[in-house]
Amino acid sequence: MAADIKLDKERSVIEFAGFSFLLIDALDSLDVENVQYHSAVIIEGNDTDFIRQIVRRIRGHNSPDIYLKPVFLLKGTNLVDPMVNKLIDGTLFSLDQIELIVPEVERILTKTQDLHFTNSISFEAQMIEKVICFMYTCEIRDLDPIPYIYSAVNFAYPILSVNFRQKDEHLTLDILEIAEQEGLFNSTYVDRIYLCPGCQSGHMSYREVCPKCGSSNSTTEDIIHHFPCAYVGPLSDFTNEIDDQLDCPKCNKRLRHIGVDYDKPSVLHECKACDHKFQDFNVKAKCLNCSQDNLVEQLKSREIRKYSLTKKGELAAINGFVSTSKDIEEIIGTVKFDTFVTMLKYEIERLKQTDGVSNICAIHLSNPSQIYSKMGSEVQKVLLKDLVKVIRSNIRTSDIISFQSSSTIILSMNEIPTRIAKRILSEIIEMLKRLIATTFKDIEVEFEYEVIKLDHKLSPQLHIQKLTKAFS
């Protein structure tokens, strides 16, 4: 070992070039919380199961101080687990090579410093934040599904799948769909899988079964069509006990040449459980996880897609991802953002026929990351509900409230002069400030707001862009 590499065997820590590397060589001795106090982790071992468990413990942890730490393998001989290979940052063949991984460690730690972490409102948002943060620090643009024998859905998205028990792994597909809907990913089609409708597992035993009793125990023989006399029957009708030749039981002629004397148009199956004879099997898929026996048409079809991080996704990693649209759409007193846009379209059309004045308004939290990072997810939901209650109590029941994001609230103020709408919104902002100051004494919130008069010459989308432009 090089002289400038210091190994503390008692603590299993290596010091080099101002970095500390936690050396892990035994599963029982691993205290995952200890990972956060070191620059990187080096796993020593040749057993795939041991390495897999160590990597899962680190990457599956909830703290970014742990799951984002650089991880390397020492003496990684022929490691063939594709999921582990996607979750490590490199391999060493001796500790003398530590100098070679220092630039990678420094790069990852520097990228991690760019990130601002929040307490996301929902579990789905937490998982999405974890994925995009890992991709950002590791400079990964694409989240590729890998065929994986240990996955309940037969494919794994390593940094996401590592957070789930096998029986819950189908949730990774739901989370990635949500992330794409939020604009954090683009995706392309890769494959299609079929899951058990009962437990969502993709581990199936496919069997051809009797349509009468469902048994897979059957025999099969060809059906013979004799051209000269048009007799059709199973192969056993044409066999005799004297030789292996075929004789027609109807006309007693010998069948010599297939395609000339006869053909085999189909097959006949006989169930050995109930003696039922049939030509077409039913195909069933028995789930190896929950034992539910399903007709193949009952299986749940899901797409496996490759996901690419968008610029919005990269910014969400840096600024902190708080919530999905699903989280904020569930708040009582609001409508879905898509619904708001549709209603705005109708209001614009109405204004073309009248001389009235209508407005749309926006209230924007300028420092959402600082606010949400100090709250738990339940407190965040309470805060958003309280904000809506204050706004709702100060506008008319006919006015509409929606969340464009967890930091921007959009509302309508129809049939009211724009100057009055601005005054009302200003008063609402002061009420919101007092609410937060009273409820959360250690949190300083910054609000921005905007009001614009509806113009029947502009589309709903252009109105929204104009309204929120100052907040971008």
Secondary structure in CASP SS format (residue, H / E / C, confidence):
PFRMAT SS
TARGET T0000
AUTHOR 0000-0000-0000
METHOD secondary structure of the structure
MODEL  1
M C 1.00
A C 1.00
A C 1.00
D C 1.00
I C 1.00
K E 1.00
L E 1.00
D E 1.00
K C 1.00
E C 1.00
R C 1.00
S C 1.00
V E 1.00
I E 1.00
E E 1.00
F E 1.00
A C 1.00
G C 1.00
F E 1.00
S E 1.00
F E 1.00
L E 1.00
L E 1.00
I E 1.00
D C 1.00
A C 1.00
L C 1.00
D C 1.00
S C 1.00
L C 1.00
D C 1.00
V H 1.00
E H 1.00
N H 1.00
V H 1.00
Q H 1.00
Y H 1.00
H C 1.00
S C 1.00
A E 1.00
V E 1.00
I E 1.00
I E 1.00
E E 1.00
G C 1.00
N C 1.00
D C 1.00
T H 1.00
D H 1.00
F H 1.00
I H 1.00
R H 1.00
Q H 1.00
I H 1.00
V H 1.00
R H 1.00
R H 1.00
I H 1.00
R H 1.00
G C 1.00
H C 1.00
N C 1.00
S C 1.00
P H 1.00
D H 1.00
I H 1.00
Y H 1.00
L C 1.00
K C 1.00
P C 1.00
V E 1.00
F E 1.00
L E 1.00
L E 1.00
K C 1.00
G C 1.00
T C 1.00
N C 1.00
L C 1.00
V C 1.00
D C 1.00
P H 1.00
M H 1.00
V H 1.00
N H 1.00
K H 1.00
L H 1.00
I C 1.00
D C 1.00
G E 1.00
T E 1.00
L E 1.00
F C 1.00
S C 1.00
L H 1.00
D H 1.00
Q H 1.00
I H 1.00
E H 1.00
L H 1.00
I H 1.00
V H 1.00
P H 1.00
E H 1.00
V H 1.00
E H 1.00
R H 1.00
I H 1.00
L H 1.00
T H 1.00
K H 1.00
T H 1.00
Q H 1.00
D C 1.00
L C 1.00
H C 1.00
F C 1.00
T C 1.00
N C 1.00
S C 1.00
I C 1.00
S C 1.00
F H 1.00
E H 1.00
A H 1.00
Q H 1.00
M H 1.00
I H 1.00
E H 1.00
K H 1.00
V H 1.00
I H 1.00
C H 1.00
F H 1.00
M H 1.00
Y H 1.00
T H 1.00
C C 1.00
E C 1.00
I C 1.00
R C 1.00
D E 1.00
L E 1.00
D C 1.00
P C 1.00
I E 1.00
P E 1.00
Y C 1.00
I C 1.00
Y C 1.00
S C 1.00
A C 1.00
V C 1.00
N C 1.00
F E 1.00
A E 1.00
Y C 1.00
P H 1.00
I H 1.00
L H 1.00
S H 1.00
V C 1.00
N C 1.00
F C 1.00
R C 1.00
Q H 1.00
K H 1.00
D H 1.00
E C 1.00
H C 1.00
L H 1.00
T H 1.00
L H 1.00
D H 1.00
I H 1.00
L H 1.00
E H 1.00
I H 1.00
A H 1.00
E H 1.00
Q H 1.00
E C 1.00
G C 1.00
L C 1.00
F E 1.00
N E 1.00
S E 1.00
T E 1.00
Y E 1.00
V E 1.00
D E 1.00
R E 1.00
I E 1.00
Y E 1.00
L E 1.00
C C 1.00
P C 1.00
G C 1.00
C C 1.00
Q C 1.00
S C 1.00
G C 1.00
H C 1.00
M E 1.00
S E 1.00
Y E 1.00
R E 1.00
E E 1.00
V E 1.00
C C 1.00
P C 1.00
K C 1.00
C C 1.00
G C 1.00
S C 1.00
S C 1.00
N C 1.00
S E 1.00
T E 1.00
T E 1.00
E E 1.00
D E 1.00
I E 1.00
I E 1.00
H E 1.00
H E 1.00
F C 1.00
P C 1.00
C C 1.00
A C 1.00
Y C 1.00
V E 1.00
G E 1.00
P E 1.00
L H 1.00
S H 1.00
D H 1.00
F C 1.00
T E 1.00
N C 1.00
E C 1.00
I C 1.00
D C 1.00
D C 1.00
Q C 1.00
L E 1.00
D E 1.00
C C 1.00
P C 1.00
K C 1.00
C C 1.00
N C 1.00
K C 1.00
R E 1.00
L E 1.00
R C 1.00
H C 1.00
I E 1.00
G C 1.00
V C 1.00
D C 1.00
Y E 1.00
D E 1.00
K E 1.00
P E 1.00
S E 1.00
V E 1.00
L E 1.00
H E 1.00
E E 1.00
C E 1.00
K C 1.00
A C 1.00
C C 1.00
D C 1.00
H C 1.00
K E 1.00
F E 1.00
Q C 1.00
D C 1.00
F C 1.00
N E 1.00
V E 1.00
K E 1.00
A E 1.00
K E 1.00
C E 1.00
L C 1.00
N C 1.00
C C 1.00
S C 1.00
Q C 1.00
D E 1.00
N E 1.00
L E 1.00
V H 1.00
E H 1.00
Q H 1.00
L C 1.00
K E 1.00
S E 1.00
R E 1.00
E E 1.00
I E 1.00
R E 1.00
K E 1.00
Y E 1.00
S E 1.00
L E 1.00
T C 1.00
K H 1.00
K H 1.00
G H 1.00
E H 1.00
L H 1.00
A H 1.00
A H 1.00
I H 1.00
N H 1.00
G C 1.00
F C 1.00
V C 1.00
S C 1.00
T C 1.00
S H 1.00
K H 1.00
D H 1.00
I H 1.00
E H 1.00
E C 1.00
I C 1.00
I C 1.00
G C 1.00
T C 1.00
V E 1.00
K C 1.00
F H 1.00
D H 1.00
T H 1.00
F H 1.00
V H 1.00
T H 1.00
M H 1.00
L H 1.00
K H 1.00
Y H 1.00
E H 1.00
I H 1.00
E H 1.00
R H 1.00
L H 1.00
K C 1.00
Q C 1.00
T C 1.00
D C 1.00
G C 1.00
V C 1.00
S C 1.00
N E 1.00
I E 1.00
C E 1.00
A E 1.00
I E 1.00
H E 1.00
L E 1.00
S C 1.00
N C 1.00
P H 1.00
S H 1.00
Q H 1.00
I H 1.00
Y H 1.00
S C 1.00
K C 1.00
M C 1.00
G C 1.00
S H 1.00
E H 1.00
V H 1.00
Q H 1.00
K H 1.00
V H 1.00
L H 1.00
L H 1.00
K H 1.00
D H 1.00
L H 1.00
V H 1.00
K H 1.00
V H 1.00
I H 1.00
R H 1.00
S C 1.00
N C 1.00
I C 1.00
R C 1.00
T C 1.00
S C 1.00
D C 1.00
I C 1.00
I E 1.00
S E 1.00
F E 1.00
Q E 1.00
S E 1.00
S C 1.00
S C 1.00
T E 1.00
I E 1.00
I E 1.00
L E 1.00
S E 1.00
M E 1.00
N C 1.00
E C 1.00
I C 1.00
P C 1.00
T H 1.00
R H 1.00
I H 1.00
A H 1.00
K H 1.00
R H 1.00
I H 1.00
L H 1.00
S H 1.00
E H 1.00
I H 1.00
I H 1.00
E H 1.00
M H 1.00
L H 1.00
K H 1.00
R H 1.00
L H 1.00
I H 1.00
A H 1.00
T H 1.00
T H 1.00
F C 1.00
K C 1.00
D C 1.00
I C 1.00
E C 1.00
V C 1.00
E C 1.00
F E 1.00
E E 1.00
Y E 1.00
E E 1.00
V E 1.00
I E 1.00
K E 1.00
L C 1.00
D C 1.00
H C 1.00
K C 1.00
L C 1.00
S C 1.00
P H 1.00
Q H 1.00
L H 1.00
H H 1.00
I H 1.00
Q H 1.00
K H 1.00
L H 1.00
T H 1.00
K H 1.00
A H 1.00
F H 1.00
S C 1.00
END
